[in-house]
Amino acid sequence: MTGINILKIRSIAIVAIVVVVGIVIAISRACSVTVAEVAEEQEERYELNRIVKDEYSANECFAPMEKYIARWMARNEIKGATLAIMKDERLIYCKGLGWADEQQQREAEAGDIYRMASASKLITAIAVMKLTEEGNLSLDDKVFGEEGILSHFTTFRDKRAANITVRHLLNHTSGFSRRQGDLMFRINDVINWAELDHSPSADEIIDYQLRLRLRDNPGGSAQYSNVGYLVLSRVIEAASGEEYERYVKKHVLEPAGCYDMHIAHNFYEERYPNEVRYYGHDEGEVIPSYDNSGNMYPREYGGNNIRGLQGAGGWVASSAEMMRLVASIDGKDGVPDILSPKSIKAMRIPSREGGFGFGWARCSAKSNTLVRTGTMSGTCAYIEYNPKGYSFVLITNTSHYRGARFTQSAGNTIKEGIRRVKEFPEDVDLFVAIPQPEEVQSDEKSEEAKE
């Protein structure tokens, strides 16, 4: 090889190295910019639970409402609660009431999060509708059998189960029987019935449900089913290729501006930093642990598998973020919607007049109001959306012996409390910004007067 050729090769090699180094630097800079932009975006995003405080709703006009609610809480031995009120897509009130944790003497705050029980179903239904819009799912897709979304379920006692669709699960017309009770809250019985030596997984609970005969044809009469929404949690995973909670956070909650909603844990020691303590209505009563350990626990802390409820009842949230999510699926201007008008309308069509919609517990064609409730040991939730009036979210950290029937009392109490407010503030929207302190407003007014 001649000296000239060697020089050429060296020159080419040097040029190649320079090009490669340049590309690496460019990529590095691009990544740095991207990371910086993401960090900046995260810093600027308006996270309700970090920002809202009780003091922002400390207006004298609310005093009659708060006094009325406080009497109701005392009468029913409710330790603590959170309440958010919305009008015309403006969050005009958000406050914690009573105790977040009485033992720790921690008062409830606006940014506290609570278990929502079956109000979680609304979140799951929104996720299903999002998947249909993404083209990954159809409401009329079959769920079980070799051609179903969950094709690993091929054996069931009642052949009609092969006809169950996503739509049937959403509006509780799957035909699932509850003659052995609600399997989601009879975990120890399922362990015995299914002859297991461990706490059943989601698929094992579903498998046991499929061993029972259906009470009606799929698409027939409605019967409330927690297992049905557990199935939908698995449908979401199968259709999206992502774990249920991860998909919902990324595709539903974060686009709606909700950053502090999570699947609950089972024990007090596992609670989230701003999560409240729960109080059962059967104080002192314990039952065998859900985990088949033989230990005895109260229902709200170890007796029931709250985390295992998943999309049927496992979410924790603040009233403010849950109100924000409702505003994100109402089809009105203001808070951007995360679903199309077609999907929003579909969610509101009940299986019968006043009956179950998709995620909604009651849909009224006359008043256009929508209601979602939830109860279990340690919590009670009531959500009402009123397109022409005041919408609200109430969640308590205490359950009542009347169970699901108690939610009506909760809803009526808030509506009566709202009627006692003579005039709501017109210039407040906690979805957008916090109110200025009174002294700052006074200073500004003084400056304006001087000008």
GITA-V969319 format. One record per helix or strand of 2 or more residues. SS is the DSSP state (hx for helix, st for strand). FROM is the first residue (numbers start at 0). TO is the last residue. If there is no record, write none. Layout:
BEGIN
ss | from | to
SS | FROM | TO
SS | FROM | TO
END
This chain:
BEGIN
ss | from | to
hx | 2 | 43
hx | 47 | 50
hx | 53 | 56
hx | 59 | 74
st | 79 | 86
st | 89 | 100
st | 105 | 106
st | 112 | 114
hx | 116 | 132
hx | 158 | 162
hx | 165 | 169
hx | 182 | 184
hx | 186 | 192
hx | 201 | 208
hx | 225 | 239
hx | 243 | 252
st | 261 | 262
hx | 267 | 269
st | 286 | 287
st | 295 | 296
hx | 298 | 302
hx | 306 | 311
st | 314 | 316
hx | 318 | 326
hx | 340 | 346
st | 361 | 362
st | 369 | 375
st | 378 | 384
st | 389 | 395
hx | 402 | 418
hx | 437 | 449
END
